[in-house]
Amino acid sequence: MEHVRLPLLKPDILFNISKEPLLKNSHKCKDYIIEALHYYHQKSVQHFTIPKTIRFKPRQFDGFQKVLLMFSKSNTSPKCYTEWYDPATKLRKNAPGINECRNYAGFGVINDQFVFAVGGVNGSSSKSVSMLDVSSQSPSWVPMADMLVSRKELGVGVLDDCIYAVGGCDGNSVLKSVEVFDINFQKWRTVTSMSTKRSGFGVGVLNNRLYAVGGVANGQPLRSVEYYDPTLDIWTPVAEMSERRQGVGVGVLDGLMYAIGGDNAMVDIKSFERKYLKSVEVYRPSDGVWSSIADMNLRRCLPGVAVLDGLLYVFGGEKPSVDTFEIYNPNTNTWTLEKLSRNGVQIYGGVVVDRPHHYH
């Protein structure tokens, strides 16, 4: 009975099962039924309940069990799109859309199941937060508790099943404040602020520390990096990057943190356009230094970054790389460029999630 996923049954079926004499006479079976009923009660009073055991999660398909959830926007209209992308088949499918376009939001995932879109609505700062449970029978974005501070171009990271909203801009000024979504109380609370104000920066989680990488403050791109230790509630600076990077993408793979692309405020002397970066550097916590690796194929600012199957995926960003993504293989130190078939869109984010059970 311990292997039966009772919490995933419909309530009426669960109620009928609870009347079976065989189950009623077994204390252990009764505990499993109570567990399932308690789960349903929690779901009725709050959207977000982290599964405590495997019985709360749908069974996974054989083979490639993860997919990418990608966020993009139209270059010609205010439309935004949400799509599943399967790297194994290179196929895209429509995913539940967000009511409000969140191209200046931060994204985080808990348990590869709960996707949070935080702040940054329609190009403006916002306190609002939306959540998608990809394991739901009918997945849709639902509102969660608002943040304490309105933010856009913020950093978002997940530590110990908690969502951290870091820095950003409130519409008037760049922020260094930090808040965390407490899953036990379904509320946000403040923690220690960063030492530096940052907007348009990257966040990486490495060795149970939350790193804030680069960004911009006072109109100047930053090369500074600092990390937050949740056990001490303090921020500590580490070695600076070799390059100033605002709009930097950050990913963590195999115990290393990658700072990808961005903007160092340099201007092309011929076109007078901003000259985005295609350089990449990697931080090794064992020696505390940054070192350069192979450049990407294209220059990218504000790209989305995700890690899947031992590879680093870097999506879109601002022009000219809006509808492409690159895959980094750390074993060969090489990048592979791929283009999506949809034209006229800009990919601005992506996260890795469990393959939804309704995904075919």
Secondary structure, 3 states (H helix, E strand, C coil): CCCCCHHHCCHHHHHHHCCCHHHHCCHHHHHHHHHHHHHHHHHHHCCCCCCCCHHHCCCCCCCCCEEEEEEEEECCCCCEEEEEEECCCCEEEECCCCCCCCCCCEEEEECCCEEEEECCECCECECCEEEEECCCCCCCEEECCCCCCCEECCEEEEECCEEEEEEEECCCCEEEEEEEEECCCCEEEEECCCCCCCECCEEEEECCEEEEECCEECCEECCCEEEEECCCCEEEEECCCCCCCECCEEEEECCEEEEEEEECCCECCCCCCECCEEEEEEEECCCCEEEEECCCCCCCCCCEEEEECCEEEEECCCCCCCCEEEEEECCCCEEEEEECCCCCEEEEEEEEEECCCCCC
